[in-house]
Amino acid sequence: MIKKLLPVFIVSAFVMVFAILVMAKVFLPIVDGRVVLVANLLLTGILIWNIWRSYKANSDKNPHAMVRGVMSGVVLKLFVLGGAAFIYLYAAGVSRNTNALFISMGLYIIYTWLEVRIITSQKK
């Protein structure tokens, strides 16, 4: 299972380094690196939990169990990240950084694609 999670850890490490460099103002001073870092940590944690859950559900005889697992994982990520975005927008007020939110949305798409790819490759 760790071997299948290697792309997730590589993407997560790359994004963490990017967020730390942005927070240190090395490049992209218009992006709030803290928002990107928190979104990355949330997405990585939810993705690992969803993959663990799908490995447990893989022994189920019902073929719809995998589809339910993948769809519930995508919806869970959407609600958690959407809730975090609303909390950030409310708490930040006027000083909010929409560029960091757009980067977080891109991370959501990348992590969803990785999750679906890993889960569907285990079912073969």
N, C-alpha and C positions, 0 to 999 in steps of 0.2 A: 504494500500500500504506500509506503514511503517513496518508492521509486515512481509511482504514478503521480505523487504530489510534488515532484521535483520542479515541473514548470511553474506551479503555483508559488513555490518558495523563491524561485528565480525572479518572477515578476514582482513579488512582494518586496524582495530585497532591493531590486532596482528602483521601485517607487519610493521606498524608505530613504534610499540614498538621495534620490531626486528631491524629496520633501525636505531633508536635512540641509541640502545645498541651497534650496530656495529660502529656508528659514535663516541661513547664514548670509543671505543676500549675495551669493556668488553669481547667480543668474536669475532671470525672471523676477525682478523685484515687484512686479504687479500681481503676483500670486501669493496667497497666504499659505505657507507650507504646513501650518498646523492643521488646517482643514483637510488638506490632501493626506497628511499622515494619519489622522483619525479615521478618515474614510477608508484608507488602505487597511488599517488594522481591523476595522469592523468587517470589511468585505473578506479579508483573509480568514478571520475567525468563523464567520458564517459559512464560508465555502468549505473549510475543513470539517465543520460540524455536519454540513449537508452530505459530504462525501462519506463520512463515517456512518451517517444514517442510511445512506443508499447501500453501503456494503452490508449493513445489517438486514435491510429489506431485500437484498439480492437473493436470499434463500427462499423467499415467498414464491408460491406456485402461481399466484395471480400475475399475469403479465402487465396489468395496469398499475401494479404497485410501484414499478419503476417510474412510470409516467407521472403518477401522483407525487412521488418523492421529488422528482425534478421540478415539477410545476410549483409545489409548495415551497421548495428552496428558492426559486426565483421570486415568488411573491413575498417570502419572508425577507429576502434581501431588499426588495423594492420598498417594503414598508419600513424596515429599520433605517435604511439610508434616507428615505423620504422624511421620516420623523426626525432624524438627525439634522437634515437640511432645514426643516421648519424651525427646529430649536435654534439652530445657528442663525438663521435669518432674523428670528425674534430677538435673540440675545445680542447680536452684533449691531442691530439698528442701522444707522446711517453708514457705519464703517464696514459694511459687509463686502465680501469679495466674491463677485459672481464668477470670476475666472477660475477660482478654486472649486466652485460648485460644478462648473462645466468639466473640469478635469476629473472630478469625482464621478460624474455621470459617465465619462469615458471609461473610467476604471470599473464601473458597474457592468458595462457592456463586455469588457475584456474578461472579468472574473466570471460572468455568466457563461460566456463562450467556453472558457476553460472548464467550468464545472460540467456543462453538458457534454463536452468532449471526453472528459475523464469518466463520467458515469456511463455514457453509451459504450465506451471501449471496454468497460469491465463486464458488460452484459453479454458479450459475444460468446 
